[in-house]
Amino acid sequence: MGTHLSAQQPADISHFKNYVKANDQLHTCGKIDEEALAVVAARGIKTVISLNTESPSKVILMKQRAKALDIQYVHVPVSWKAPSLESLKLFFKVMDQHPGAEVLVHCRLNWRASAFVYLYRTLRLKEDEALAKAALHQVWKPERYKTWERFMQTAKNYFETNR
């Protein structure tokens, strides 16, 4: 990715791939690298959640780099081809452990990240559906992908009946 800090904007994360500020505490973007973590740290974000399906060695490297920057790096692997309620429940659990904290959620293109954050905002935080969907649609429209359309409907049904 090759993120470089500039003197003018040492903590600007808005240039990250497909960056979206979902709300005051939640940010989503495409895949970040070790160098980008320095920008995240300068921004003051202390929690990064990766929804990528990465090799264990890459996850270890990112966790080590994040720890050195006083960032908690959490890996919640989400399959692009088969997203699961189990992954979403784990994501919700991780998010619930950081109430009110600023969090950056990322994946390869910010499709999985924005979808999971949308579901978290609407199902867990009970935020306005239209606002959450507007943030989601800045990046992509999951309803155009049958697997993701079904997954999101399944998630809504599950969390609405298992409150």
N, CA, C and O of each residue as an XYZ file, in Angstrom:
652
protein
N       0.824     -1.191      0.000
C       0.000      0.000      0.000
C       0.862      1.245      0.000
O       0.544      2.215     -0.689
N       1.951      1.239      0.761
C       2.879      2.341      0.728
C       2.311      3.636      1.242
O       2.439      4.662      0.574
N       1.690      3.634      2.401
C       1.131      4.836      2.985
C       2.256      5.661      3.579
O       3.073      5.142      4.340
N       2.306      6.940      3.239
C       3.348      7.807      3.769
C       2.709      8.936      4.555
O       1.686      9.497      4.162
N       3.342      9.255      5.679
C       2.863     10.356      6.506
C       3.394     11.654      5.952
O       4.547     11.740      5.530
N       2.551     12.661      5.955
C       3.012     13.974      5.525
C       2.978     14.896      6.728
O       2.285     14.622      7.708
N       3.718     15.981      6.656
C       3.758     16.925      7.765
C       2.399     17.592      7.963
O       2.027     17.910      9.092
N       1.654     17.807      6.875
C       0.371     18.478      6.977
C      -0.710     17.584      7.572
O      -1.517     18.063      8.370
N      -0.755     16.315      7.217
C      -1.816     15.431      7.651
C      -1.247     14.116      8.183
O      -1.370     13.073      7.541
N      -0.628     14.174      9.356
C       0.004     12.973      9.878
C      -0.978     11.885     10.279
O      -0.583     10.728     10.431
N      -2.248     12.229     10.454
C      -3.208     11.235     10.933
C      -4.408     11.107      9.998
O      -5.512     10.789     10.441
N      -4.197     11.350      8.730
C      -5.296     11.296      7.771
C      -5.482      9.875      7.256
O      -4.637      9.347      6.533
N      -6.604      9.262      7.639
C      -6.898      7.911      7.165
C      -7.882      7.916      5.998
O      -8.204      6.864      5.445
N      -8.352      9.095      5.629
C      -9.374      9.185      4.582
C      -8.868      8.762      3.209
O      -9.670      8.524      2.306
N      -7.569      8.667      3.037
C      -7.014      8.245      1.742
C      -6.867      6.729      1.631
O      -6.471      6.221      0.581
N      -7.184      5.998      2.712
C      -7.131      4.543      2.632
C      -8.136      4.061      1.588
O      -9.163      4.705      1.374
N      -7.852      2.955      0.951
C      -8.704      2.412     -0.114
C     -10.153      2.274      0.363
O     -10.419      1.665      1.399
N     -11.078      2.844     -0.401
C     -12.525      2.758     -0.132
C     -12.898      3.173      1.293
O     -13.805      2.597      1.894
N     -12.205      4.163      1.823
C     -12.457      4.617      3.194
C     -13.867      5.185      3.338
O     -14.348      5.926      2.480
N     -14.523      4.817      4.456
C     -15.829      5.380      4.812
C     -15.842      5.630      6.315
O     -15.487      4.755      7.105
N     -16.253      6.826      6.697
C     -16.491      7.117      8.107
C     -17.952      6.765      8.355
O     -18.849      7.518      7.978
N     -18.190      5.624      8.987
C     -19.551      5.139      9.204
C     -20.279      5.980     10.242
O     -21.443      6.337     10.060
N     -19.581      6.294     11.336
C     -20.099      7.216     12.345
C     -18.888      7.758     13.102
O     -17.755      7.543     12.673
N     -19.099      8.443     14.198
C     -17.966      9.059     14.900
C     -16.965      8.058     15.448
O     -15.797      8.399     15.640
N     -17.398      6.825     15.703
C     -16.499      5.826     16.265
C     -16.059      4.753     15.276
O     -15.069      4.062     15.514
N     -16.778      4.607     14.179
C     -16.513      3.504     13.260
C     -16.009      3.981     11.907
O     -16.602      4.848     11.264
N     -14.906      3.389     11.501
C     -14.309      3.672     10.194
C     -14.136      2.337      9.482
O     -13.834      1.327     10.116
N     -14.325      2.332      8.176
C     -14.073      1.132      7.387
C     -13.191      1.495      6.202
O     -13.188      2.633      5.734
N     -12.447      0.506      5.728
C     -11.609      0.740      4.555
C     -11.170     -0.594      3.973
O     -11.402     -1.660      4.544
N     -10.528     -0.494      2.820
C      -9.934     -1.669      2.208
C      -8.682     -2.069      2.973
O      -8.321     -1.452      3.975
N      -8.047     -3.087      2.494
C      -6.895     -3.687      3.174
C      -5.823     -2.647      3.510
O      -5.469     -1.803      2.687
N      -5.327     -2.733      4.727
C      -4.210     -1.892      5.145
C      -2.991     -2.774      5.381
O      -3.100     -3.990      5.533
N      -1.841     -2.136      5.406
C      -0.605     -2.867      5.637
C       0.061     -2.372      6.922
O      -0.485     -1.532      7.637
N       1.247     -2.908      7.199
C       1.956     -2.548      8.428
C       2.237     -1.053      8.504
O       2.119     -0.446      9.568
N       2.606     -0.467      7.378
C       2.918      0.968      7.340
C       1.676      1.811      7.645
O       1.770      2.837      8.319
N       0.526      1.379      7.152
C      -0.720      2.119      7.396
C      -1.079      2.126      8.877
O      -1.752      3.044      9.346
N      -0.640      1.118      9.611
C      -0.924      1.086     11.043
C      -0.343      2.301     11.762
O      -0.906      2.760     12.756
N       0.773      2.822     11.270
C       1.362      4.024     11.878
C       0.424      5.218     11.727
O       0.316      6.048     12.630
N      -0.249      5.301     10.587
C      -1.217      6.378     10.367
C      -2.407      6.201     11.306
O      -2.903      7.168     11.884
N      -2.854      4.963     11.450
C      -3.965      4.645     12.355
C      -3.591      5.041     13.786
O      -4.395      5.641     14.500
N      -2.375      4.705     14.196
C      -1.918      5.043     15.545
C      -1.855      6.560     15.729
O      -2.268      7.080     16.766
N      -1.339      7.266     14.724
C      -1.258      8.723     14.808
C      -2.652      9.345     14.895
O      -2.826     10.405     15.497
N      -3.619      8.698     14.307
C      -5.019      9.157     14.340
C      -5.626      8.932     15.720
O      -6.640      9.539     16.065
N      -5.004      8.055     16.507
C      -5.495      7.793     17.852
C      -6.434      6.604     17.951
O      -7.023      6.361     19.005
N      -6.577      5.871     16.871
C      -7.427      4.681     16.883
C      -6.645      3.549     17.540
O      -5.509      3.269     17.158
N      -7.255      2.903     18.525
C      -6.569      1.869     19.306
C      -7.010      0.456     18.969
O      -6.432     -0.507     19.472
N      -8.039      0.315     18.116
C      -8.521     -1.015     17.759
C      -8.696     -1.119     16.254
O      -9.355     -0.281     15.639
N      -8.107     -2.145     15.666
C      -8.254     -2.446     14.251
C      -8.762     -3.881     14.150
O      -8.217     -4.801     14.761
N      -9.820     -4.043     13.364
C     -10.376     -5.372     13.148
C     -10.234     -5.717     11.673
O     -10.716     -4.992     10.803
N      -9.572     -6.822     11.408
C      -9.389     -7.301     10.042
C     -10.381     -8.418      9.763
O     -10.470     -9.382     10.524
N     -11.125     -8.290      8.673
C     -12.053     -9.331      8.250
C     -11.497    -10.109      7.067
O     -12.215    -10.882      6.431
N     -10.222     -9.904      6.776
C      -9.565    -10.631      5.687
C      -9.380    -12.094      6.054
O      -9.312    -12.456      7.228
N      -9.302    -12.914      5.038
C      -8.883    -14.305      5.234
C      -7.411    -14.337      4.827
O      -7.075    -14.451      3.648
N      -6.547    -14.234      5.832
C      -5.112    -14.121      5.579
C      -4.358    -15.296      6.181
O      -4.885    -16.044      7.004
N      -3.140    -15.432      5.760
C      -2.289    -16.482      6.309
C      -1.984    -16.171      7.773
O      -1.916    -15.007      8.167
N      -1.804    -17.216      8.568
C      -1.463    -16.993      9.981
C      -0.215    -16.127     10.150
O      -0.141    -15.327     11.082
N       0.769    -16.279      9.251
C       1.998    -15.486      9.379
C       1.717    -13.992      9.153
O       2.307    -13.144      9.823
N       0.830    -13.675      8.226
C       0.468    -12.268      7.977
C      -0.274    -11.696      9.185
O      -0.028    -10.555      9.578
N      -1.168    -12.468      9.769
C      -1.911    -12.016     10.943
C      -0.945    -11.756     12.096
O      -1.059    -10.743     12.786
N       0.004    -12.666     12.307
C       0.995    -12.499     13.378
C       1.805    -11.235     13.150
O       2.028    -10.469     14.088
N       2.251    -11.002     11.921
C       3.023     -9.807     11.588
C       2.219     -8.538     11.892
O       2.737     -7.603     12.503
N       0.967     -8.510     11.470
C       0.125     -7.335     11.709
C      -0.121     -7.127     13.205
O      -0.097     -5.993     13.685
N      -0.353     -8.200     13.932
C      -0.563     -8.084     15.380
C       0.688     -7.546     16.076
O       0.590     -6.718     16.982
N       1.863     -8.016     15.652
C       3.109     -7.543     16.259
C       3.327     -6.059     15.979
O       3.676     -5.290     16.874
N       3.115     -5.673     14.730
C       3.289     -4.263     14.358
C       2.287     -3.391     15.111
O       2.638     -2.323     15.612
N       1.053     -3.848     15.187
C       0.013     -3.086     15.894
C       0.352     -2.953     17.373
O       0.229     -1.873     17.949
N       0.779     -4.056     17.986
C       1.116     -4.022     19.419
C       2.224     -3.014     19.694
O       2.183     -2.299     20.695
N       3.217     -2.957     18.802
C       4.309     -2.001     18.957
C       3.801     -0.558     18.892
O       4.447      0.354     19.409
N       2.651     -0.358     18.261
C       2.052      0.976     18.126
C       0.920      1.202     19.130
O       0.193      2.191     19.043
N       0.779      0.283     20.076
C      -0.277      0.347     21.095
C      -1.677      0.264     20.480
O      -2.599      0.963     20.899
N      -1.809     -0.601     19.487
C      -3.094     -0.855     18.833
C      -3.440     -2.327     19.045
O      -2.582     -3.201     18.927
N      -4.686     -2.583     19.354
C      -5.152     -3.973     19.413
C      -5.591     -4.351     18.001
O      -6.445     -3.684     17.417
N      -5.023     -5.397     17.462
C      -5.345     -5.878     16.124
C      -6.068     -7.209     16.269
O      -5.494     -8.186     16.749
N      -7.325     -7.242     15.855
C      -8.152     -8.431     16.007
C      -8.467     -8.982     14.620
O      -8.873     -8.245     13.720
N      -8.273    -10.277     14.466
C      -8.553    -10.927     13.186
C      -9.816    -11.760     13.312
O      -9.877    -12.704     14.100
N     -10.822    -11.400     12.529
C     -12.074    -12.152     12.452
C     -12.225    -12.553     10.988
O     -12.794    -11.792     10.206
N     -11.730    -13.728     10.595
C     -11.785    -14.095      9.181
C     -13.215    -14.276      8.693
O     -14.027    -14.957      9.320
N     -13.500    -13.647      7.558
C     -14.827    -13.736      6.946
C     -14.647    -14.208      5.512
O     -13.968    -13.561      4.714
N     -15.246    -15.316      5.198
C     -15.180    -15.850      3.839
C     -16.004    -14.973      2.899
O     -17.163    -14.672      3.182
N     -15.409    -14.570      1.795
C     -16.139    -13.785      0.803
C     -17.249    -14.631      0.173
O     -18.368    -14.160     -0.031
N     -16.919    -15.877     -0.128
C     -17.865    -16.744     -0.830
C     -18.928    -17.334      0.084
O     -19.990    -17.744     -0.385
N     -18.656    -17.381      1.381
C     -19.612    -17.996      2.313
C     -19.567    -17.300      3.677
O     -19.141    -17.901      4.663
N     -20.006    -16.035      3.739
C     -20.027    -15.354      5.045
C     -20.957    -16.103      5.991
O     -21.982    -16.641      5.571
N     -20.592    -16.135      7.279
C     -21.369    -16.944      8.221
C     -21.865    -16.123      9.406
O     -21.294    -15.095      9.772
N     -22.943    -16.616      9.984
C     -23.453    -16.007     11.215
C     -22.420    -16.122     12.327
O     -22.330    -15.236     13.177
N     -21.644    -17.193     12.336
C     -20.621    -17.369     13.366
C     -19.588    -16.246     13.295
O     -19.186    -15.704     14.324
N     -19.160    -15.897     12.079
C     -18.214    -14.784     11.918
C     -18.842    -13.473     12.365
O     -18.194    -12.657     13.020
N     -20.100    -13.278     12.011
C     -20.791    -12.036     12.392
C     -20.961    -11.957     13.905
O     -20.772    -10.891     14.492
N     -21.315    -13.070     14.542
C     -21.452    -13.080     16.003
C     -20.115    -12.761     16.675
O     -20.069    -12.009     17.649
N     -19.030    -13.334     16.152
C     -17.709    -13.039     16.701
C     -17.375    -11.558     16.510
O     -16.846    -10.918     17.419
N     -17.679    -11.022     15.342
C     -17.449     -9.606     15.082
C     -18.236     -8.747     16.073
O     -17.687     -7.808     16.648
N     -19.506     -9.059     16.276
C     -20.333     -8.320     17.240
C     -19.721     -8.398     18.637
O     -19.687     -7.400     19.358
N     -19.241     -9.571     19.017
C     -18.635     -9.751     20.342
C     -17.404     -8.852     20.487
O     -17.228     -8.193     21.511
N     -16.563     -8.831     19.462
C     -15.368     -7.983     19.493
C     -15.778     -6.510     19.568
O     -15.224     -5.748     20.360
N     -16.731     -6.121     18.757
C     -17.192     -4.726     18.778
C     -17.775     -4.360     20.137
O     -17.530     -3.265     20.642
N     -18.534     -5.254     20.722
C     -19.151     -4.997     22.034
C     -18.104     -4.818     23.136
O     -18.393     -4.224     24.175
N     -16.908     -5.321     22.918
C     -15.827     -5.178     23.901
C     -15.183     -3.790     23.848
O     -14.322     -3.469     24.668
N     -15.604     -2.966     22.878
C     -15.007     -1.635     22.701
C     -16.081     -0.546     22.607
O     -16.077      0.246     21.665
N     -16.997     -0.504     23.578
C     -18.077      0.484     23.490
C     -17.530      1.915     23.535
O     -16.737      2.266     24.409
N     -17.967      2.723     22.581
C     -17.563      4.120     22.548
C     -16.166      4.372     22.020
O     -15.771      5.526     21.851
N     -15.408      3.316     21.756
C     -14.044      3.491     21.256
C     -14.057      3.662     19.743
O     -14.953      3.177     19.053
N     -13.047      4.360     19.247
C     -12.891      4.480     17.805
C     -12.280      3.195     17.275
O     -11.276      2.710     17.798
N     -12.891      2.646     16.232
C     -12.471      1.361     15.679
C     -12.370      1.483     14.158
O     -13.206      2.119     13.517
N     -11.342      0.871     13.599
C     -11.191      0.765     12.151
C     -11.388     -0.697     11.773
O     -10.702     -1.581     12.287
N     -12.333     -0.942     10.868
C     -12.598     -2.295     10.374
C     -12.181     -2.325      8.911
O     -12.569     -1.453      8.133
N     -11.399     -3.318      8.540
C     -10.937     -3.376      7.145
C     -10.986     -4.795      6.595
O     -11.023     -5.779      7.335
N     -10.986     -4.859      5.290
C     -10.870     -6.109      4.542
C     -10.253     -5.737      3.197
O      -9.784     -4.611      3.030
N     -10.245     -6.632      2.264
C      -9.552     -6.384      0.996
C     -10.049     -5.128      0.278
O      -9.249     -4.267     -0.086
N     -11.373     -5.019      0.070
C     -11.924     -3.893     -0.684
C     -12.916     -3.047      0.119
O     -13.514     -2.116     -0.419
N     -13.088     -3.361      1.373
C     -14.081     -2.740      2.249
C     -15.494     -3.183      1.899
O     -16.447     -2.445      2.149
N     -15.645     -4.334      1.345
C     -16.985     -4.859      1.094
C     -17.455     -5.642      2.317
O     -18.529     -5.368      2.853
N     -16.670     -6.598      2.755
C     -17.030     -7.348      3.969
C     -17.099     -6.410      5.175
O     -18.036     -6.479      5.970
N     -16.102     -5.535      5.304
C     -16.049     -4.622      6.454
C     -17.272     -3.714      6.495
O     -17.898     -3.564      7.544
N     -17.615     -3.108      5.363
C     -18.763     -2.193      5.364
C     -20.069     -2.938      5.610
O     -20.972     -2.399      6.250
N     -20.184     -4.168      5.114
C     -21.402     -4.955      5.348
C     -21.528     -5.345      6.819
O     -22.613     -5.245      7.392
N     -20.436     -5.785      7.434
C     -20.486     -6.167      8.848
C     -20.745     -4.946      9.728
O     -21.486     -5.034     10.708
N     -20.147     -3.822      9.388
C     -20.388     -2.600     10.169
C     -21.828     -2.131      9.989
O     -22.455     -1.684     10.949
N     -22.354     -2.225      8.787
C     -23.766     -1.898      8.556
C     -24.665     -2.759      9.447
O     -25.573     -2.246     10.102
N     -24.411     -4.052      9.467
C     -25.220     -4.951     10.303
C     -25.050     -4.623     11.783
O     -26.020     -4.670     12.539
N     -23.852     -4.298     12.200
C     -23.623     -3.935     13.598
C     -24.382     -2.650     13.955
O     -25.025     -2.558     15.001
N     -24.289     -1.679     13.069
C     -24.960     -0.399     13.343
C     -26.476     -0.563     13.425
O     -27.119      0.020     14.298
N     -27.043     -1.350     12.522
C     -28.504     -1.465     12.490
C     -29.038     -2.483     13.487
O     -30.078     -2.248     14.103
N     -28.354     -3.601     13.659
C     -28.872     -4.667     14.521
C     -28.458     -4.527     15.982
O     -29.219     -4.893     16.878
N     -27.275     -4.008     16.227
C     -26.787     -3.927     17.602
C     -26.936     -2.516     18.175
O     -27.412     -2.340     19.297
N     -26.529     -1.523     17.400
C     -26.601     -0.148     17.901
C     -27.957      0.505     17.638
O     -28.260      1.569     18.178
N     -28.767     -0.144     16.804
C     -30.111      0.358     16.446
C     -30.048      1.748     15.808
O     -30.928      2.583     16.019
N     -29.001      1.976     15.032
C     -28.876      3.234     14.303
C     -29.855      3.255     13.142
O     -30.382      2.219     12.737
N     -30.087      4.430     12.620
C     -31.016      4.627     11.519
C     -30.600      3.804     10.298
O     -29.464      3.891      9.832
N     -31.529      3.017      9.795
C     -31.287      2.141      8.644
C     -30.795      2.926      7.423
O     -29.845      2.514      6.757
N     -31.439      4.046      7.139
C     -31.077      4.831      5.949
C     -29.652      5.376      6.049
O     -28.918      5.359      5.061
N     -29.254      5.856      7.225
C     -27.886      6.378      7.397
C     -26.855      5.268      7.258
O     -25.828      5.440      6.602
N     -27.137      4.132      7.878
C     -26.209      3.007      7.807
C     -26.098      2.488      6.373
O     -25.009      2.154      5.906
N     -27.226      2.424      5.689
C     -27.217      1.935      4.304
C     -26.491      2.911      3.386
O     -25.813      2.488      2.450
N     -26.624      4.211      3.640
C     -25.924      5.209      2.824
C     -24.409      5.009      2.929
O     -23.697      5.100      1.929
N     -23.924      4.738      4.137
C     -22.483      4.484      4.312
C     -22.077      3.206      3.585
O     -21.042      3.170      2.920
N     -22.881      2.167      3.709
C     -22.615      0.901      3.029
C     -22.554      1.101      1.515
O     -21.645      0.600      0.854
N     -23.516      1.828      0.977
C     -23.605      2.014     -0.466
C     -22.546      2.960     -1.032
O     -22.426      3.090     -2.250
N     -21.784      3.615     -0.170
C     -20.647      4.400     -0.675
C     -19.602      3.478     -1.294
O     -18.826      3.886     -2.158
N     -19.597      2.227     -0.834
C     -18.576      1.280     -1.272
C     -19.134      0.258     -2.253
O     -18.524     -0.005     -3.290
N     -20.290     -0.321     -1.933
C     -20.865     -1.368     -2.795
C     -22.311     -1.612     -2.415
O     -22.810     -1.071     -1.429
N     -22.977     -2.434     -3.211
C     -24.376     -2.784     -2.977
C     -24.477     -4.310     -2.852
O     -24.583     -5.017     -3.853
N     -24.442     -4.806     -1.604
C     -24.464     -6.262     -1.407
C     -25.700     -6.933     -1.975
O     -25.668     -8.123     -2.289
N     -26.772     -6.199     -2.110
C     -28.003     -6.787     -2.666
C     -27.833     -7.220     -4.123
O     -28.684     -7.928     -4.661
N     -26.759     -6.807     -4.751
C     -26.472     -7.227     -6.130
C     -25.730     -8.566     -6.184
O     -25.483     -9.104     -7.263
N     -25.382     -9.088     -5.027
C     -24.648    -10.348     -4.933
C     -25.494    -11.316     -4.120
O     -25.680    -11.118     -2.919
N     -26.007    -12.358     -4.758
C     -26.967    -13.273     -4.124
C     -26.473    -13.811     -2.776
O     -27.230    -13.843     -1.806
N     -25.208    -14.232     -2.714
C     -24.673    -14.785     -1.469
C     -24.767    -13.757     -0.343
O     -25.178    -14.079      0.772
N     -24.386    -12.529     -0.643
C     -24.385    -11.490      0.382
C     -25.801    -11.002      0.685
O     -26.106    -10.672      1.831
N     -26.646    -10.953     -0.304
C     -28.040    -10.577     -0.055
C     -28.690    -11.583      0.897
O     -29.365    -11.197      1.851
N     -28.481    -12.876      0.631
C     -29.026    -13.921      1.510
C     -28.417    -13.852      2.904
O     -29.126    -13.950      3.905
N     -27.104    -13.683      2.961
C     -26.435    -13.609      4.258
C     -26.977    -12.449      5.095
O     -27.269    -12.620      6.279
N     -27.108    -11.297      4.495
C     -27.569    -10.127      5.245
C     -29.012    -10.313      5.713
O     -29.365     -9.901      6.818
N     -29.834    -10.925      4.887
C     -31.210    -11.184      5.311
C     -31.248    -12.229      6.427
O     -32.021    -12.099      7.377
N     -30.421    -13.253      6.311
C     -30.327    -14.267      7.359
C     -29.877    -13.636      8.677
O     -30.422    -13.950      9.735
N     -28.896    -12.757      8.615
C     -28.396    -12.071      9.813
C     -29.489    -11.221     10.442
O     -29.676    -11.243     11.659
N     -30.205    -10.478      9.620
C     -31.296     -9.637     10.145
C     -32.348    -10.512     10.806
O     -32.798    -10.210     11.911
N     -32.739    -11.569     10.157
C     -33.761    -12.471     10.720
C     -33.279    -13.068     12.038
O     -34.028    -13.118     13.014
N     -32.036    -13.516     12.064
C     -31.507    -14.153     13.258
C     -31.481    -13.168     14.438
O     -31.964    -13.492     15.523
N     -30.930    -11.988     14.234
C     -30.769    -11.047     15.342
C     -32.098    -10.394     15.750
O     -32.255     -9.973     16.896
N     -33.022    -10.314     14.842
C     -34.339     -9.769     15.207
C     -35.157    -10.770     16.010
O     -36.012    -10.368     16.800
N     -34.915    -12.067     15.826
C     -35.664    -13.073     16.579
C     -34.906    -13.575     17.808
O     -35.486    -14.255     18.655
N     -33.607    -13.246     17.917
C     -32.793    -13.699     19.060
C     -32.199    -12.518     19.832
O     -30.992    -12.460     20.064
N     -33.030    -11.617     20.210
C     -32.553    -10.423     20.931
C     -32.180    -10.719     22.338
O     -31.763     -9.820     23.069
